[in-house]
Amino acid sequence: MASIRRTLSPLYHDRPYDNGAAPFSPSPSQKGTSKHNSSQLLSYLTKLSTATDPKTSRRGPWRRPLYQFLAFFLIGFLLGMTPYGQIDDVNGTDRSAFEIKPPNNVKREEVGVDGVSFVEIGKKKEKEDFDFVVPRKLVIVVTPTYNRAMQAYYLNRVAQTLRLVEPPVLWIVVEGNAASFETSEILRKTGVMYRHLVCKRNMTSIKDRGVHQRNTALEHIELHKLDGIVYFADDDNVYSLELFQSLRQIRRFGTWPVAMLAPSKNKAILEGPVCNGSQVIGWHTNEKSKRLRRFHVDMSGFAFNSTILWDPKRWKRPFPHPTRQLDTVKEGFQETTFIEQVVADESDMEGVPPACSRILNWHLHLDARDVPYPQGWVIQKNLEALITVR
């Protein structure tokens, strides 16, 4: 970039002047002219020219460019603020809204919008911004499982349902004796937050292995003081998404009717509470052998607050022993004996959903027993081709 620099003329202090005149003194004719053309601008420029005075130049050569910059900046600012056009005044109260008028030969079609209030929408949005977000309760799903032919199908079916539930959800899967590689692989691929536990108790002579597996999960919840709603979900049952969404509404203990297949597999039966709103007023069961039970409910037909396990004084139900399922009772009575440790009577229960009018899950007895499955779910040998390709 080219630079143009003006060099100031040197001052000659020893130069003689005619008639004893001062240096740079104007002539008489120039004095007469300046008297007739004096103005503020000329006075300002005259002040600028004094920068060439020897006394002024000693203070530094920066004042003159600074004054010139300020002068031109002021002129440019005034020119920029000067309006060059004319803006017509807009009639009406709202002067920020302009109407685009179509040509005269084009017909404008009037479009009406019914039931739209932008003021209400703005108020609702503003209200939502200031609302505090209430954290959701943790749903703790306990699933006992064991190696069998349909295990992978059952676990994947439950996992696909849990993936659709709004978080937070914790899936506690309990196996017996040892954790299998197949189960671990299934859990890792589900995308659900889980904990894989192992029940160390010997189950060779135990009829209902699920009792001890659930107790292992209860011990884990009590040890870590997990705060949420505990639900026993066997892997061979069918669950609706609405069920898990309703669990967060439970305060202490919630129950609902469960549909199940009869042992003969030829009809469906219902078992669970009869409700008046959210109040439990009775029970319904189709099995005569279970009518001696205090509470007629299936293992997958109730859920409870986890703080009952590790903070029973909060619910005024202090027990000298931990709340666990019993393996010493008759088969089919594990549910009622466990619930008796959690609540005193039906007044402590809540019907889910209100009036208990919907079936939220099915208990199906469709497991294929004593059917071998391939180790690691991998076929070791090629299958025999019964139909060859020609």
C-alpha positions as CSV (number, residue, x, y, z in Angstrom):
1,M,0.0,0.0,0.0
2,A,1.4,3.3,-1.0
3,S,2.0,5.9,1.7
4,I,1.7,9.6,1.1
5,R,3.5,11.7,3.6
6,R,3.6,15.5,3.7
7,T,6.9,16.9,4.9
8,L,6.7,20.1,6.9
9,S,8.9,23.0,5.7
10,P,11.9,23.6,7.9
11,L,11.8,26.7,10.0
12,Y,14.4,29.2,9.3
13,H,14.9,31.2,12.5
14,D,17.9,33.2,11.2
15,R,16.2,34.3,8.0
16,P,15.8,38.1,7.6
17,Y,12.4,39.5,6.9
18,D,11.5,42.8,5.2
19,N,10.3,45.6,7.4
20,G,10.7,43.5,10.5
21,A,7.7,41.4,9.6
22,A,7.0,38.2,11.5
23,P,7.3,34.9,9.7
24,F,4.2,33.9,7.7
25,S,2.6,37.2,8.3
26,P,-0.1,38.0,5.7
27,S,0.2,40.9,3.5
28,P,-2.0,44.0,3.8
29,S,-4.2,42.8,0.9
30,Q,-4.7,39.4,2.5
31,K,-5.6,41.1,5.8
32,G,-8.3,43.0,4.1
33,T,-9.7,39.9,2.5
34,S,-9.8,37.9,5.7
35,K,-11.7,40.6,7.4
36,H,-14.5,40.3,4.9
37,N,-14.6,36.5,4.8
38,S,-14.2,35.5,8.4
39,S,-16.2,32.6,9.6
40,Q,-16.1,29.8,12.2
41,L,-14.7,27.3,9.7
42,L,-11.9,29.7,8.8
43,S,-11.2,30.3,12.4
44,Y,-11.1,26.5,13.0
45,L,-8.7,26.0,10.1
46,T,-6.6,28.9,11.4
47,K,-6.3,27.1,14.7
48,L,-5.2,24.0,12.9
49,S,-2.5,25.9,11.0
50,T,-1.0,27.1,14.3
51,A,0.4,23.5,14.6
52,T,3.2,24.6,12.4
53,D,4.3,27.2,15.0
54,P,7.7,26.3,16.4
55,K,6.3,26.3,19.9
56,T,3.5,24.0,19.0
57,S,5.6,21.6,17.0
58,R,7.8,20.9,20.0
59,R,4.8,19.2,21.6
60,G,4.5,16.7,18.9
61,P,3.4,16.3,15.3
62,W,0.3,14.3,16.2
63,R,-2.1,17.1,17.0
64,R,-2.8,18.2,13.4
65,P,-3.8,14.7,12.1
66,L,-5.9,14.2,15.1
67,Y,-7.8,17.4,14.6
68,Q,-8.3,16.6,10.9
69,F,-9.6,13.2,11.8
70,L,-12.1,14.6,14.3
71,A,-13.2,17.2,11.8
72,F,-13.9,14.8,9.0
73,F,-15.5,12.3,11.4
74,L,-17.9,15.0,12.5
75,I,-18.7,15.9,8.9
76,G,-19.3,12.3,8.0
77,F,-21.5,11.7,11.0
78,L,-23.7,14.7,10.2
79,L,-24.0,13.6,6.5
80,G,-24.9,10.1,7.6
81,M,-27.7,11.4,9.9
82,T,-29.2,13.7,7.2
83,P,-32.4,12.2,5.8
84,Y,-32.4,12.0,2.0
85,G,-35.9,10.7,1.5
86,Q,-39.3,11.1,2.9
87,I,-41.3,8.4,4.9
88,D,-45.0,8.7,4.9
89,D,-46.7,8.4,8.2
90,V,-48.6,5.2,8.7
91,N,-52.2,5.6,9.8
92,G,-53.5,3.6,12.7
93,T,-52.3,2.8,16.2
94,D,-49.8,0.1,15.2
95,R,-47.1,2.0,13.3
96,S,-44.8,-1.1,13.0
97,A,-47.1,-3.1,10.8
98,F,-47.1,-2.3,7.1
99,E,-49.8,-3.6,4.7
100,I,-48.7,-4.9,1.3
101,K,-51.4,-3.9,-1.1
102,P,-51.8,-6.1,-4.1
103,P,-52.3,-4.7,-7.6
104,N,-55.8,-3.4,-8.5
105,N,-56.4,-6.1,-11.1
106,V,-55.7,-9.0,-8.7
107,K,-58.5,-10.2,-6.5
108,R,-57.5,-10.9,-2.9
109,E,-59.0,-14.0,-1.3
110,E,-60.0,-13.5,2.3
111,V,-58.9,-16.4,4.5
112,G,-60.3,-16.6,8.0
113,V,-58.7,-18.6,10.8
114,D,-61.1,-19.8,13.5
115,G,-60.2,-20.4,17.1
116,V,-56.7,-19.2,17.0
117,S,-55.5,-16.8,19.8
118,F,-51.9,-15.8,19.6
119,V,-52.2,-14.0,22.9
120,E,-53.2,-17.3,24.7
121,I,-50.5,-19.2,23.0
122,G,-47.9,-16.7,24.1
123,K,-49.2,-16.9,27.7
124,K,-49.2,-20.7,27.7
125,K,-45.6,-20.8,26.4
126,E,-44.5,-18.2,28.9
127,K,-46.2,-20.2,31.7
128,E,-44.5,-23.4,30.5
129,D,-41.1,-21.8,30.6
130,F,-41.5,-20.9,34.3
131,D,-43.0,-24.2,35.4
132,F,-40.6,-26.4,37.4
133,V,-39.9,-29.8,35.9
134,V,-41.0,-32.5,38.4
135,P,-38.5,-35.5,38.2
136,R,-40.1,-38.8,37.4
137,K,-40.0,-41.7,39.8
138,L,-37.6,-44.5,39.2
139,V,-39.3,-47.7,38.0
140,I,-37.4,-50.8,39.3
141,V,-38.4,-53.9,37.3
142,V,-37.3,-57.2,38.9
143,T,-37.1,-60.2,36.5
144,P,-36.0,-63.7,37.6
145,T,-34.8,-65.8,34.7
146,Y,-33.0,-69.1,33.9
147,N,-31.6,-70.9,30.9
148,R,-34.2,-72.5,28.7
149,A,-35.3,-72.7,25.1
150,M,-37.5,-69.6,25.1
151,Q,-35.4,-67.4,27.4
152,A,-33.9,-65.2,24.6
153,Y,-37.4,-64.6,23.2
154,Y,-38.9,-63.7,26.6
155,L,-36.1,-61.4,27.6
156,N,-36.1,-59.6,24.3
157,R,-39.8,-59.1,24.4
158,V,-39.7,-57.6,27.9
159,A,-36.7,-55.4,26.8
160,Q,-38.5,-54.0,23.8
161,T,-41.4,-52.9,26.1
162,L,-39.0,-51.3,28.6
163,R,-37.2,-49.4,25.9
164,L,-40.5,-47.5,25.2
165,V,-41.0,-46.5,28.8
166,E,-40.0,-43.0,29.7
167,P,-36.8,-43.0,31.8
168,P,-35.6,-43.5,34.5
169,V,-36.1,-47.3,34.4
170,L,-33.8,-49.8,36.1
171,W,-34.1,-53.5,35.0
172,I,-32.7,-55.9,37.6
173,V,-32.3,-59.4,36.0
174,V,-31.5,-62.2,38.4
175,E,-30.1,-65.6,37.4
176,G,-29.5,-68.7,39.5
177,N,-26.0,-70.1,40.4
178,A,-24.0,-68.2,37.7
179,A,-24.5,-65.5,35.1
180,S,-24.7,-67.0,31.6
181,F,-23.0,-65.5,28.6
182,E,-26.1,-65.6,26.6
183,T,-28.1,-63.5,29.1
184,S,-25.3,-61.0,29.4
185,E,-25.2,-60.6,25.6
186,I,-28.9,-60.0,25.5
187,L,-28.9,-57.4,28.2
188,R,-26.0,-55.5,26.7
189,K,-27.9,-55.1,23.4
190,T,-31.2,-54.0,24.8
191,G,-30.4,-50.3,25.4
192,V,-32.1,-50.5,28.8
193,M,-30.3,-49.5,32.1
194,Y,-29.9,-52.9,33.9
195,R,-28.1,-54.7,36.7
196,H,-27.3,-58.4,36.2
197,L,-27.4,-60.2,39.5
198,V,-26.8,-63.8,40.5
199,C,-28.5,-65.8,43.3
200,K,-25.9,-67.8,45.1
201,R,-28.3,-70.1,46.8
202,N,-28.4,-73.7,45.8
203,M,-31.7,-74.3,43.8
204,T,-31.5,-77.9,43.0
205,S,-34.1,-78.9,45.6
206,I,-36.2,-75.7,45.5
207,K,-39.6,-75.8,43.8
208,D,-40.0,-72.1,43.1
209,R,-36.6,-70.7,42.3
210,G,-38.1,-67.3,41.5
211,V,-38.7,-66.7,45.3
212,H,-35.0,-66.6,46.1
213,Q,-34.1,-64.7,42.9
214,R,-36.6,-62.0,43.9
215,N,-35.2,-61.9,47.4
216,T,-31.7,-61.3,45.9
217,A,-33.1,-58.3,44.1
218,L,-34.8,-57.0,47.2
219,E,-31.5,-57.3,49.2
220,H,-29.8,-55.3,46.4
221,I,-32.4,-52.6,46.6
222,E,-32.3,-52.4,50.3
223,L,-28.4,-52.4,50.4
224,H,-28.1,-49.5,47.9
225,K,-31.3,-47.8,49.1
226,L,-32.8,-47.4,45.6
227,D,-35.7,-45.0,45.7
228,G,-38.5,-45.9,43.3
229,I,-41.4,-48.2,42.6
230,V,-40.6,-52.0,42.6
231,Y,-42.4,-54.3,40.2
232,F,-42.0,-58.1,39.8
233,A,-42.1,-58.8,36.1
234,D,-41.6,-62.4,35.1
235,D,-40.0,-62.8,31.7
236,D,-42.8,-65.0,30.3
237,N,-45.6,-62.5,30.9
238,V,-47.0,-59.9,28.4
239,Y,-47.0,-56.3,29.5
240,S,-48.6,-53.2,28.1
241,L,-46.8,-49.8,28.0
242,E,-49.6,-48.2,30.0
243,L,-48.8,-50.5,32.9
244,F,-45.3,-49.0,33.4
245,Q,-46.6,-45.5,32.9
246,S,-49.1,-46.1,35.6
247,L,-46.6,-47.3,38.1
248,R,-45.3,-43.8,38.8
249,Q,-48.7,-42.8,40.1
250,I,-48.4,-45.3,43.0
251,R,-47.6,-43.7,46.4
252,R,-47.3,-46.7,48.6
253,F,-48.8,-49.9,47.2
254,G,-50.7,-50.3,44.0
255,T,-52.6,-53.3,42.6
256,W,-54.7,-54.2,39.5
257,P,-56.4,-57.2,37.9
258,V,-54.3,-59.6,35.8
259,A,-55.6,-61.8,33.0
260,M,-54.3,-65.3,32.7
261,L,-54.9,-68.6,31.0
262,A,-56.5,-71.3,32.9
263,P,-54.4,-74.5,33.5
264,S,-56.5,-76.2,30.8
265,K,-55.4,-73.4,28.3
266,N,-58.9,-73.3,27.0
267,K,-60.2,-70.1,28.7
268,A,-59.0,-66.9,30.2
269,I,-59.6,-65.9,33.8
270,L,-59.2,-62.7,35.9
271,E,-57.6,-62.3,39.3
272,G,-57.2,-59.2,41.2
273,P,-58.9,-56.3,43.1
274,V,-62.4,-54.9,42.7
275,C,-62.1,-51.1,43.0
276,N,-64.4,-48.1,43.6
277,G,-62.3,-45.4,42.0
278,S,-58.8,-45.9,43.5
279,Q,-60.2,-47.6,46.6
280,V,-59.9,-51.4,46.8
281,I,-63.3,-52.8,48.1
282,G,-62.9,-56.5,47.3
283,W,-61.2,-59.3,45.3
284,H,-62.0,-61.5,42.4
285,T,-60.6,-65.0,41.8
286,N,-61.7,-68.0,39.8
287,E,-59.6,-70.6,41.6
288,K,-61.3,-72.2,44.6
289,S,-58.0,-73.5,46.0
290,K,-56.8,-69.9,46.5
291,R,-59.8,-68.5,48.2
292,L,-58.2,-69.0,51.6
293,R,-55.6,-66.3,50.8
294,R,-55.8,-62.9,52.5
295,F,-55.1,-61.0,49.3
296,H,-56.1,-62.5,45.9
297,V,-53.5,-61.0,43.6
298,D,-51.0,-62.4,41.1
299,M,-47.2,-61.8,41.5
300,S,-47.3,-59.5,38.5
301,G,-50.4,-57.7,39.7
302,F,-48.9,-55.3,42.3
303,A,-46.1,-52.8,42.9
304,F,-44.9,-51.0,45.9
305,N,-42.6,-48.1,47.1
306,S,-39.0,-49.3,47.6
307,T,-38.6,-47.2,50.7
308,I,-40.7,-49.8,52.5
309,L,-37.7,-52.1,52.3
310,W,-35.0,-49.8,53.8
311,D,-37.2,-47.2,55.7
312,P,-40.2,-49.0,57.2
313,K,-40.6,-46.4,60.0
314,R,-41.7,-43.9,57.3
315,W,-44.7,-46.0,56.6
316,K,-45.3,-46.9,60.3
317,R,-44.7,-50.6,59.6
318,P,-41.5,-51.4,61.5
319,F,-40.7,-55.1,61.3
320,P,-38.0,-57.0,63.2
321,H,-37.0,-58.9,60.1
322,P,-36.4,-57.7,56.5
323,T,-39.3,-57.8,54.0
324,R,-38.8,-60.9,51.9
325,Q,-40.8,-63.6,50.1
326,L,-41.2,-66.9,51.9
327,D,-40.3,-70.2,50.4
328,T,-41.8,-72.2,53.3
329,V,-45.5,-71.5,52.4
330,K,-47.7,-73.4,50.1
331,E,-47.3,-72.8,46.3
332,G,-49.6,-69.9,45.3
333,F,-49.4,-68.2,48.7
334,Q,-46.1,-66.3,48.2
335,E,-47.9,-63.2,47.0
336,T,-50.3,-62.8,49.9
337,T,-47.7,-63.5,52.6
338,F,-45.4,-60.9,51.1
339,I,-48.1,-58.3,50.8
340,E,-49.0,-58.8,54.4
341,Q,-45.6,-57.6,55.3
342,V,-46.0,-54.4,53.2
343,V,-49.5,-53.2,54.1
344,A,-52.0,-53.7,56.9
345,D,-55.2,-54.0,54.9
346,E,-56.9,-52.7,51.8
347,S,-57.0,-49.1,53.1
348,D,-53.2,-48.9,52.3
349,M,-53.7,-49.9,48.7
350,E,-54.4,-48.0,45.5
351,G,-56.3,-49.3,42.5
352,V,-54.5,-48.9,39.2
353,P,-55.9,-47.6,37.0
354,P,-58.9,-45.9,38.7
355,A,-61.8,-48.3,39.0
356,C,-59.4,-51.2,38.0
357,S,-61.3,-51.3,34.7
358,R,-58.4,-52.2,32.3
359,I,-56.2,-55.3,31.8
360,L,-52.6,-54.1,31.9
361,N,-50.8,-57.4,31.6
362,W,-51.3,-61.1,30.8
363,H,-49.8,-64.0,32.7
364,L,-49.4,-66.8,30.1
365,H,-48.2,-70.3,30.9
366,L,-46.7,-71.1,27.5
367,D,-43.2,-72.1,28.5
368,A,-41.8,-75.2,26.8
369,R,-40.2,-77.3,29.5
370,D,-37.3,-79.7,29.1
371,V,-36.5,-78.5,25.6
372,P,-32.8,-78.2,24.8
373,Y,-31.4,-75.1,23.2
374,P,-28.1,-74.6,21.3
375,Q,-25.2,-73.5,23.4
376,G,-24.6,-69.8,22.8
377,W,-27.5,-69.8,20.4
378,V,-25.1,-70.9,17.6
379,I,-25.7,-74.0,15.4
380,Q,-22.6,-76.1,15.8
381,K,-23.3,-78.4,12.8
382,N,-24.8,-77.7,9.4
383,L,-28.4,-78.8,9.0
384,E,-29.1,-81.6,6.7
385,A,-30.6,-80.4,3.3
386,L,-33.9,-82.3,2.9
387,I,-34.7,-80.4,-0.3
388,T,-31.8,-79.8,-2.7
389,V,-31.6,-77.0,-5.2
390,R,-31.5,-78.1,-8.8
